[in-house]
Amino acid sequence: MTKTSKSSWEKGFTDLHVHILPNIDDGPQSVEESVLLAGELVKYGFDTVVATPHFIEGAPSNQEIWRSYRFLVNELEQRDIPLQVLPGAEITLDSNLLKRAEDGKLVSLGGDSNWLLLELPLWQPAPDYLEDYLFELNATGYGVIIAHPERVQEFQHDLDRLYRLVYRGALCQVTLGSLTGLFGKSAHRTAWKAMQCNLVHLVTTDCHRPGKRLQAVPQALSMLNRYWRGEAIELWLKKHPQKILQGEDLEFYEPLLPSRKTWKDLFGRLNPWNKVTGKGKNFRG
């Protein structure tokens, strides 16, 4: 039996949020596990990923991240695994983040872009000063991509708060598994409503090892293709991540205030109102 080739929208993906570096966080605990994960990512249609280990209160250091990254890249080259891996980090919000940014102690997405992947507290309220803090971070030259906001309890209860961050210049990354319900009903509901309100700019696997998060990819892609005919896949898994890595302007849709959207609108096409071109990182005062 001849193997059916993948459709164009099922391959050529770029994932900006992957825990693939060996023995550095809660991802792979050995180089063999990292290599196995790399092979699985290729199988699911990815050809470029950014390694984003958890960066919590300054650890691991930049030097550790770069050392682990170079080691893994060499291993993948030696084993002829066709996956381009770039450096990065998933940076946890803390009070010293701005100082580290000013001192050049943060690893941006791709290693030389102006974008940081920022993780907010999942269960605790986001600080009241968050908008001002991100504005100050932007003043140091960095744009912010908020990691998996659909899993942040505050946004599950108040999606308008996320709207305010996006309106002022932040981008958002939703996890593909959230679209299938892998992370529970609240994350599932929040992810879909955020997409309908033009609050999503990227989707990623956030995978730590082979397993459920990668296995959710085909179903999530099928759902996106069903509701938006490949438009969202092309935008969120190909165009936007590549433009971010290359420092190019993004085209995105003007965010809509969630409290003004109704659930009967949920599965419409991407809202075509007020398409905007810009870097998305210049915070509005």
N, C-alpha and C positions, 0 to 999 in steps of 0.2 A: 504493500500500500504506500502510495506517495504521500509524504508529509506535506500538509497544507502550509504554505508560507503565511507569515503574519501580515495583517493589514498594515498600511502605512501608519495608522494611528496607534498601533500596538508595539511599536519599536522606536528606537532613537530617543529614548527618554533621558532627561537629566534630573537627578535627585539631589537636592541641596541639603538633605538632612538624613544622614546615615551614620550609624555607630559601627564602624568597620575596623578601626584600629585595634591591634591586639593588646590585651592586658593593660588597658589604660583607663577604662571605666566599666560600666555594666554591660558592655558589648562583648565581643569575642574575647575569650580568655587565653587564646593561643594563636599563633600565626596560622595553624591549620584550620582553625575555626574561621579566621578572617578570609582565608583563601576559599573555603567552602561557601561563605556568604557572598563573596565576589562572584563565584560561578552561578549562584542562584539569582543574583541581580541581573546578570547577563541573560539568563534564561527567561526572566520576566520582562525583558525589553529595554533594560537600562544600559547605556554605553558610557555615561559619565556620572560620577557621584562625588559629592563633597563629604569627606570624613569629618564628622562633627562630634567629637567626644565632649562629654559634660565638662564644663569649665566652671568650677564652683569656688568662689573666694580665692581666685588666683591659682588654683590647682586643677589639672597639671600645668606646669610651666610651659611657656612657648617652646622652649628648647625640647622638652619631652614630647610635645605634640609633633614638632617637626621631625624629631629623630624617629618616632614611631611611624610617621607618615612615609618618610624616605625608605625605611626598612620594608614596609608593606609594598610600596610601589616597585621596589627591586624584586621582591618575591613574585609579584604578579607578572612582571616582565619575564622572569626566569621560567615561569610556568606557562607562558603564552596565554594568559587569560585576558581577553580583549575588553578590559574595563579601565577607563581612565579615572584615576582617583586624585582628587585635589584636596588641599588642606583646608581646615576650618575649625569651628568649635560651636557648641551650643552653650551660650553664656548665660549663667543664672544671674538674675537681677540682684545686686547688693549695693550697699551704700558706698563702696569704693570703686564701683565700675567706671565712673566718670574720670577718676584719677588714673586708672589703668589705661583708659582710652587716651588721655592726654600724654601719658608716658610711653605710648606705643606698645603696651603689653597685652594686647588682644589680637587673636588670630581671626582675621576677617574671612568671609566666604571666598574660597579660591586662593586665599593667601595674600592677594594684592588688590582686592576690590575694596570699595568703601561701605560694604554692607556687613552688618553683624546680625547673627541669628540669636535672638534673645528669648530666654525662657522665663516666664512669669510664674509666681506661686500658683500651684494648681488648686489648693484648698483654702489658703488664706486670702483675705481681701488684698487687692492690689493697692499699693500706697496712694494716698491722695495726691501726692506730688508727682505721680508718674508722668503725666503729660509734660510738665515743666522739666522733669529730669530728661525725658527723651529729646526735648527741645535743646537742652544744654549739650546732650550727647551729639546731636546733629551739628551743633556749632563747632565741634571738634573735627567734623568732616565725615562722620559716619551716618549712614542711614540704618534703620532698624527694621528687621523682619521678625514679627512675633511668631514664635513656634507654637503650633497646635492650640490656638486660642479657644477652639471648641471644647477642649478638655479643662479649661480654666473655669472654676466654679463661678467666679464673679461674672464672667461673660455669659455663662449659661443662664444666670438669673437676670442679667442686664446687658443685653447685646448692644444697647445704645452706647455704653461705655466704650466698646470696641469701635463702634462707628466714629466716635470722637477722636480716637487715636488714628484711625485710617484717614479721616478727613484732614487731620493735621500732618499727614505725611508718612505714617507707618505702613508697611506692607504686612500681609498675613499669610501664613502657611498652614494648610489643613492636612491632617494625616489621612491617607487613603482608607485605612482601616476604620476611621470614624464614619465614613460614608456607608459602610456596610453594617454598622452597629457593633463593631468589635470592642469598642470602648464604652458601651452602654448607651441607654436611650437618650440621656441628656446630651452627650457629646454628638450622637447621631443627629438629633434634632437641631442642635446649635450649628453644626457644620453645614447642613443643607440650607438653613435660613440665612447663614452668613453668605453663602454662595449666591443666593437669590438677591441679597441686598448689595451685591458687588463689594463685599468685604474680603474676598479671597483672591490672592494673586499667584499662589503656588500650591501644588499638592505634592506630598512626598510620602515615602514609606516609613520614615523614622524607625527603620528596622535595626535590631540589635543582634540578630542571628536568624538563620533560616527558621521558618515557622509561620505562625498565624498572620503576622503583619505582611509578609510577602505573599502568602496564600490569598490574602484579601484583595490583592492587586487586580486580578482578572475581573472579579465581580464589580469592584469599584469602577474600573474602566468601562465595563459594559453599561453600568448605570449612567455614567457621565455621557457616554456615546448615545445612549437611548434618549436622554433628555435634551442634550445639546449638540448631537450629531458630530461629535469630534471637535467642535470648536473649543470647548473648555480644555480638552486633553492637549490640543495643539498649543494653546496659550499657556497653560499652567505647568506642563511637563516638558515643554520644548522651548518656546519663544522666550517666556519670561526668565526662566533660570539661566539660559544662555546669555541673554542681554544683561542680567545682573552680573554674571561672571566677566563679561566683556566691557562693563562700564557704560553700556548704551542706554538711551532713553527707553522707557516702557510705555506701551499704550495700555490704558486701563480705563474702566468705566467709573464714572462718578459714583461714590458710595451713596446708598439710600438709607435713610433713618429707619432702623428695624421696627420701631414702635408704630410706624405708619404703614407697614406691610402686613397683609393678612395671609393666613395659611392657604387660602384657595389659590394664591399666586405662586406657591412654592415651586412647582415643577414647570414653570415657564422657561423660555429661553433666557440666556444672559440678557440682562436689561440693557438695551442699546442707547440709553439716554446719556447725552453729554460725555462722549468719549474724550478722554484727556490724554495728552502726550506729555510726559515728564519723567524725571528720575524718581519721583515718589518719595524722596527723602528730605525735601526741604519743608520743614515743619512750619505750619501757619501759626502765627501768633494769636 
